Amino acid sequence: MSFHRYVALGDSFTEGVGDHDADRPNGVRGWADRVAEVLAEQADPFGYANLAIRGRKMAGVLAEQVEPAVALEPDLVTIYAGANDILRPKVDIDTIVAAYDEGVGRLASTGARVLMFTGFDLGLAPCSDTCGGVWRRTTSWSGRSPNGTAPASSTSGGCASTATSACGTSTEST
């Protein structure tokens, strides 16, 4: 399967912060840019937009990036968000997950392939009890697509599936 229109949504991780490249207009070249380069080799024509903005929490990613992504009519969308939310002293994970479900549902309703993934939990960080619980909760939610059906495919280990679902740190989506 080849993709012709790819849009990346998210925060600094997707924007590429930390992956310095002086030849780029924004000075970074992250994982989404690298994915786009590979996809471009497989499809002609090919279009790519990285809408990610550093520092955005889930609400900002969804409010500022979902509809512009939909307007670009992609056949592939990646979304990574939420890390900036769980690093705050107080977080309402139920609200975040409900909004995420709605945003991913909107993206999936266009017919685009939506690839989501979660962070990983090494259990080493000072917030690992809190963060780990958030990742496990998101993982447990992610075993279904927005319409309630099982995902088409998945992997385990903090990667992602190519359906409208994600996999988490150690459990496989079903």
C-alpha positions in Angstrom: 0.0 0.0 0.0 1.3 3.4 -0.8 0.2 6.7 0.6 0.0 10.0 -1.3 -1.0 12.5 1.3 0.5 12.3 4.8 -0.2 14.7 7.7 1.5 14.5 11.1 -0.2 15.9 14.2 1.3 16.3 17.7 3.6 18.2 19.9 7.4 18.7 20.0 8.2 15.0 19.6 6.4 15.0 16.2 7.7 18.5 15.3 11.2 17.1 15.7 12.5 19.1 18.6 15.8 17.6 19.7 16.6 16.3 16.2 18.6 19.3 15.0 19.1 20.0 11.3 20.5 23.3 10.3 19.4 22.8 6.7 15.7 22.9 7.6 13.7 26.1 7.9 12.7 25.3 11.5 16.1 23.8 12.3 14.7 20.3 13.1 14.1 17.1 11.2 12.1 14.6 13.3 10.7 11.2 12.9 7.7 12.4 10.9 9.9 14.1 8.4 11.9 10.9 8.0 8.7 8.8 7.5 7.6 11.3 4.9 10.9 11.0 3.0 10.5 7.2 2.8 6.8 7.5 1.8 7.7 10.0 -0.9 10.1 7.5 -2.5 7.1 5.1 -2.9 4.5 7.4 -4.3 4.3 10.0 -7.0 2.7 12.5 -6.4 3.3 12.8 -2.7 2.3 15.6 -0.3 3.3 16.0 3.4 2.4 18.5 6.1 3.7 18.4 9.7 1.2 20.4 11.7 2.8 19.5 15.1 3.7 22.4 17.5 6.0 22.1 20.4 4.5 22.4 23.9 1.0 21.6 22.8 -1.2 19.7 25.2 -3.9 17.3 23.9 -6.6 20.0 23.8 -4.4 22.3 21.7 -3.4 19.5 19.3 -7.0 18.5 18.7 -8.4 22.1 18.5 -5.6 23.4 16.3 -4.6 20.5 14.1 -7.5 18.1 13.5 -9.6 20.2 11.2 -6.6 21.6 9.2 -5.5 18.0 8.7 -8.9 17.0 7.5 -8.9 19.9 5.0 -5.7 18.6 3.5 -7.5 15.3 2.6 -4.8 12.9 3.7 -4.8 9.2 3.2 -2.4 8.8 6.2 -2.4 10.7 9.5 -0.1 10.1 12.5 -0.9 11.5 15.9 1.2 11.5 19.0 0.1 13.7 21.9 -0.6 13.8 25.6 2.9 13.7 27.1 2.7 17.4 27.9 -0.6 16.8 29.7 0.6 14.1 32.0 3.6 16.0 33.1 1.4 18.6 34.8 0.7 18.3 38.6 -3.0 17.7 37.9 -4.5 15.9 34.9 -8.0 14.6 34.2 -7.1 11.6 32.1 -10.8 10.7 31.4 -11.4 14.1 29.8 -8.2 13.8 27.8 -9.0 10.3 26.5 -12.6 11.3 25.7 -11.3 14.2 23.6 -8.7 12.0 22.0 -11.4 9.5 21.0 -13.4 12.2 19.4 -10.5 13.7 17.5 -9.3 10.3 16.2 -12.9 9.5 15.3 -13.1 12.7 13.3 -9.8 11.8 11.5 -10.9 8.2 10.8 -14.3 9.3 9.5 -12.5 10.8 6.5 -11.3 7.4 5.4 -7.7 8.2 6.2 -5.5 5.6 7.8 -4.9 6.9 11.3 -1.7 5.7 13.1 -1.6 6.5 16.8 0.9 5.5 19.5 1.6 6.0 23.1 4.7 6.8 25.1 6.5 4.1 26.9 6.9 3.4 30.6 10.3 2.3 31.7 9.2 2.7 35.4 12.4 4.7 36.1 11.1 8.3 36.1 10.1 10.0 39.3 6.5 10.2 38.0 6.5 6.5 36.8 3.6 5.6 39.2 1.5 8.4 37.8 2.7 8.3 34.2 2.7 4.6 34.0 -0.9 4.5 35.2 -1.8 7.0 32.5 0.0 5.0 29.8 -1.7 1.8 30.9 -5.1 3.5 31.0 -4.6 4.9 27.5 -3.5 1.4 26.3 -6.5 -0.2 27.8 -8.7 2.4 26.0 -6.8 2.0 22.8 -7.8 -1.6 22.2 -10.9 -0.3 20.3 -11.4 2.0 17.5 -13.7 5.1 17.8 -16.6 3.1 16.5 -16.1 0.4 19.1 -14.7 -2.3 16.7 -11.5 -4.2 17.2 -8.5 -2.8 15.4 -7.4 -4.2 12.1 -3.8 -4.9 13.3 -1.5 -4.1 16.2 1.8 -4.6 17.7 3.1 -4.4 21.2 6.0 -2.7 22.8 5.1 1.0 22.6 4.7 1.0 18.8 1.6 1.6 16.9 -0.9 -0.1 14.7 -2.0 0.9 11.2 -5.6 0.9 12.2 -7.5 3.5 14.2 -6.1 2.2 17.4 -2.8 2.2 19.2 -0.7 -0.2 21.2 0.9 0.5 24.5 3.9 -0.5 26.5 3.4 -4.2 27.1 0.0 -5.3 26.1 -1.3 -6.1 22.6 -4.5 -4.4 21.5 -7.4 -6.7 20.9 
